[in-house]
């Protein structure tokens, strides 16, 4: 008789635990999949190397003539 009661309690506890695991899995399935597919944010952000080119104008041996506007000549 003791063996039957122990087997019944063990079976009930086992079925309750399996049911709890299945219920929690169904309840948190979306969160578990999100956690498993999560890609962590990289600690070192990507560095973009920008090369700024400013071509220099070759200097003339003579200075450039000054532009005089028509308003300055009329004044």
Buried (B, 14 or more C-beta within 10 A) or exposed (E): EEEEEEEEEEEEEEEEEEEEEEEEEEEEEEEEEEEEEEEEEEEEEEEEEEEEEEEEEEEEEEEEEEEEEEEEEEE
